[in-house]
Every structure is written in structure tokens, then in C-alpha cells.
Amino acid sequence: MRQWHRAALAGQGLVEYALIILFVATALVGALTILGGALASFYQSAAGAIPGS
């Protein structure tokens, strides 16, 4: 019974880490979707400011 309990706790920790990664990835995709146009224009203007480009 004890070994099963330890395995269940280890599985629970793995699921918690997976949920955290899923949440971070979803937030990142959402942020990039919202800010995508602004970021693209920022990088284009920064690249244009570099001499020789």
C-alpha cells in the first residue's frame, strides 16, 4: 500500500508540473497574439537602426 501511495504522489507532482507548463504556454501564446503586431514593428525598426542592414 505504501509503494502505491508514493507512486500516486509522484504522479500527482508530474501532473502539477504539466499543468503549470500548459498554463505558461497558453499565457505566452495569448501574449504573443495580442502583442504580435507591436513586437513585429519594434523588431523591424530596431533591425533598421543597425548600421549596414
C-alpha positions as CSV (number, residue, x, y, z in Angstrom):
1,M,0.0,0.0,0.0
2,R,2.8,2.4,0.8
3,Q,4.5,2.0,-2.5
4,W,1.3,2.7,-4.4
5,H,0.8,5.8,-2.3
6,R,4.3,7.1,-3.2
7,A,3.8,6.4,-6.8
8,A,0.5,8.3,-6.7
9,L,2.2,11.3,-5.1
10,A,4.9,11.2,-7.7
11,G,2.3,11.1,-10.5
12,Q,0.4,14.0,-8.9
13,G,3.6,16.1,-8.9
14,L,4.2,15.3,-12.5
15,V,0.6,16.3,-13.4
16,E,1.0,19.6,-11.5
17,Y,4.2,20.4,-13.4
18,A,2.5,19.6,-16.7
19,L,-0.4,21.9,-15.8
20,I,2.0,24.7,-14.9
21,I,3.8,24.3,-18.3
22,L,0.4,24.2,-20.1
23,F,-0.6,27.4,-18.3
24,V,2.6,29.2,-19.1
25,A,2.5,28.1,-22.7
26,T,-1.1,29.3,-23.1
27,A,-0.3,32.7,-21.5
28,L,2.7,33.1,-23.8
29,V,0.7,32.3,-26.9
30,G,-2.0,34.7,-25.8
31,A,0.5,37.5,-25.1
32,L,2.2,37.0,-28.5
33,T,-1.2,37.0,-30.2
34,I,-2.1,40.3,-28.5
35,L,1.2,42.0,-28.9
36,G,2.3,40.4,-32.1
37,G,1.9,43.4,-34.4
38,A,3.6,45.8,-31.9
39,L,6.6,43.4,-31.5
40,A,7.0,42.9,-35.2
41,S,7.2,46.6,-35.8
42,F,9.6,47.1,-32.9
43,Y,12.0,44.4,-34.2
44,Q,11.8,45.9,-37.7
45,S,12.6,49.4,-36.5
46,A,15.4,48.0,-34.3
47,A,16.9,46.0,-37.2
48,G,16.6,49.0,-39.5
49,A,18.6,51.1,-37.0
50,I,21.6,48.8,-37.1
51,P,24.2,50.2,-39.5
52,G,24.8,48.1,-42.6
53,S,21.4,46.5,-42.6
